[in-house]
Amino acid sequence: MDWAYVLVIILSVFLALFLLLSIVLAILLIRVTMQIKSVTESAQRTAGTIEDLVKGAKKFSGPAFFAKAVMKQAKKFKKNNEKEE
């Protein structure tokens, strides 16, 4: 057997190992990207829910804050009128 044949056999074995390794790594990469996709979808749903919650709180906080301020001023006005009498 010639050294060239031995070299060809060794190189073909390493080529087969690297091919198998690349297939396994490609499968793992596909799984990781699918997991990343599910995590990003979950984060988007959570962000959307929080955004809706903030919008709802904003709708109620504006009028509530205004009503609270008006009531506070009305109490001050009433207190001042009672002191004058």
VEXDREN-2710 file (C-alpha; in Angstrom, 1 decimal):
% VEXDREN-2710
k/r/px/py/pz
1/MET/0.0/0.0/0.0
2/ASP/1.3/3.4/-1.0
3/TRP/1.5/6.4/1.3
4/ALA/-0.8/8.3/-1.0
5/TYR/-3.6/5.7/-0.4
6/VAL/-3.1/5.9/3.4
7/LEU/-3.3/9.7/3.2
8/VAL/-6.5/9.5/1.1
9/ILE/-8.1/7.1/3.6
10/ILE/-7.2/9.4/6.6
11/LEU/-8.4/12.5/4.8
12/SER/-11.7/10.8/3.8
13/VAL/-12.3/9.6/7.4
14/PHE/-11.7/13.2/8.7
15/LEU/-14.0/14.5/5.9
16/ALA/-16.8/12.1/7.0
17/LEU/-16.4/13.1/10.6
18/PHE/-16.5/16.8/9.8
19/LEU/-19.6/16.2/7.6
20/LEU/-21.3/14.4/10.4
21/LEU/-20.4/17.0/12.9
22/SER/-21.7/19.8/10.6
23/ILE/-25.0/18.0/10.2
24/VAL/-25.4/17.7/13.9
25/LEU/-24.5/21.3/14.5
26/ALA/-26.9/22.4/11.8
27/ILE/-29.7/20.5/13.5
28/LEU/-28.8/22.1/16.9
29/LEU/-28.7/25.5/15.2
30/ILE/-32.2/25.0/13.8
31/ARG/-33.5/24.0/17.3
32/VAL/-31.9/27.0/18.9
33/THR/-33.4/29.4/16.3
34/MET/-36.8/27.9/16.9
35/GLN/-36.5/28.4/20.6
36/ILE/-35.3/32.0/20.1
37/LYS/-38.4/32.6/17.8
38/SER/-40.7/31.3/20.5
39/VAL/-39.1/33.5/23.2
40/THR/-39.3/36.6/21.0
41/GLU/-43.0/35.9/20.3
42/SER/-43.7/35.5/24.0
43/ALA/-41.8/38.8/24.7
44/GLN/-43.9/40.5/22.0
45/ARG/-47.1/39.2/23.5
46/THR/-46.0/40.4/27.0
47/ALA/-45.0/43.8/25.7
48/GLY/-48.4/44.1/23.9
49/THR/-50.2/43.2/27.1
50/ILE/-48.3/45.7/29.1
51/GLU/-48.8/48.3/26.5
52/ASP/-52.6/47.7/26.6
53/LEU/-52.5/47.9/30.4
54/VAL/-50.7/51.2/30.3
55/LYS/-53.1/52.6/27.8
56/GLY/-56.0/51.6/30.1
57/ALA/-54.4/53.1/33.1
58/LYS/-53.7/56.3/31.2
59/LYS/-57.4/56.6/30.3
60/PHE/-58.4/56.3/33.9
61/SER/-55.6/58.2/35.5
62/GLY/-56.2/61.4/33.5
63/PRO/-59.8/62.0/34.6
64/ALA/-59.2/60.6/38.0
65/PHE/-56.3/62.9/38.6
66/PHE/-58.4/65.9/37.4
67/ALA/-61.3/64.9/39.6
68/LYS/-59.0/64.5/42.6
69/ALA/-57.5/67.9/42.0
70/VAL/-61.0/69.5/41.7
71/MET/-62.2/67.9/44.9
72/LYS/-59.1/69.1/46.7
73/GLN/-59.7/72.6/45.6
74/ALA/-63.3/72.4/46.5
75/LYS/-62.4/71.2/50.0
76/LYS/-60.0/74.1/50.4
77/PHE/-62.6/76.6/49.2
78/LYS/-65.2/75.1/51.6
79/LYS/-62.7/75.3/54.5
80/ASN/-61.9/78.9/53.7
81/ASN/-65.6/79.8/53.5
82/GLU/-66.2/78.2/56.9
83/LYS/-63.4/80.1/58.5
84/GLU/-64.7/83.4/57.2
85/GLU/-68.2/82.8/58.7
END
